């Protein structure tokens, strides 16, 4: 499976980048990270959302499936996330785009094109921490599907 994580903003060197790199290295699925520049500060929030969302969709044009990370999305267990990836693999969907918007969120166009809108709980998380959590969940999903001991089930 090929994964493209498209996210607004640049991840600077440090603990977040180190953890993302750790999970990316451990993950047998190919994971490419595409960083999208934040929208221009001179734009209105709505215009920034549109600019960033268009860039996110462009970065994942070739993906067969899209997952949008959004606080209004579904709260899924790690097992449910793994099951979704397993179903997509079974039907031959070999590429998944994962989208993390900027500070103002994602456009309705992104939400309508997403096959899954995923939330990381009710709390608001810093965008770089959301990247870490997402890459960890990707590795965990792979480990669940492959019965790897990384995921103990609880």
N, C-alpha and C positions, 0 to 999 in steps of 0.2 A: 504494500500500500504506500502511496505517495501522499504526503501531507504538506500543505503550505499554510504556515501561520503568518497571516498578514496583520500587522498591528500598527497603530498610529503612534509615532514617537520613536525616539532612539534610546536603546538600552545602553547606558554607560557602563564601563568596566566596574566591577564590584560584585558583591554577594548575589544580586539578582542574576546578573549575566553568568556568573559561575554556576549557579544552580540550573539555569536554562541549558547551558552547555553540557552539564553533567547528564541531564535527562535526555537531551538530544543525542549524545554519544551512546548512551545505553539503549536507546530505542532502535530496534531492528528495522522499523519502518523508516523510510526516507523522510526526513523533516527539514524543509527549507523555511527559513524565516525571512520575511520581507518586511522591512520597516518603511512605513509611509510617513512622509513629513506632516507635521501638524498643520492644520489650516492657518492661513494668514490671520494674525491678530486683528487686522483692520476689518475683517469680515464680521458680519453678524453671526451669532451662534448657529442660526439656521443655515447660512451660507457655508460656514465651516463644516457643519455636519454633512452637507451635500458634497462638498469638495473632498473631504476625507473618505466618505462612503463610496463615492465614485472611484477613488484611487484604490480602495480595498477590493472592490468588485473587479476592477481591471487587473489587479495583482493575482486574482484567483480565477481568471476567465476560463482556464482550461480544466478547472476542477469539476468533477461530476456531482459532487455534493458540497453543501455549504453549512457550516455551523457558525452562528453568530453568538458571541458572548454578550449578554445584555442582562441587566438586573431584573428585567421583566420576563425573563425566560423561565424555562422549566428547571426545577430543582431535582436533578437526577442523582441516584447513587452511582458509585464507581462501577458497580456491576451492570447497571442499566446503560451507562455510557459504553461499556465494553460490548454489551449485547447489540447496541446500535451499530458499532463498528463491525462486529461479526456479521450482522445481516447485510451490510453494504459489501463486505468482502464476498459473501456467498453469492450475491447477484452480479458480481464482477465490477462493482464500482471501485475503481482502483485509486481514485484521487479525491481528497477531501480538503477543502479550504476552510480554515478557521480564522474568524475575523474578530479583532478586538478594536473597537473604536477609540476615538479620542475623548477628551474631557467632557465634551458635549453629547457623546453617545453616537448612535447609529441612525441612519435615515430609515424611513418607512420602506424605501425601495430595498434596502438590505434585508430588513426583517421579512419582507414578502418573498424574497428569493431564497431565504434560508430554509434548508430542510429541517433544521433543528435550531431553536433559540435556547441557549443554555445559560443558566444563572449559577453563580457560585454562592448561593445563600442570599439572605436578605440584607446582609451588611454591604457597605460600599468598600471596595478594595482598590488600592493604588494600582494603576495600570501595569506597572512592572511586576508587582506581586501576582496579578492576574495571569501574566505570561508564565510565571513560575508554576502557578497552580495548574494551568492548562497543560504545560509540557509534562508535569508530573502525572496528571490524569491520563495523558496519552500513553506514557510508559506503563502506568497501572492497567489501563485497558488492554494493552498488548499482553501484559503478564497474566491477566485474568484469562484471556482467550487462549493462552498457551500454557496454562497451568504452571506458571513460573512461581517459585516460592516468594517472590517480592510481595505479592498480595496475599495476606493471611486471611482475608475475608472480613476482618474487623479492625 
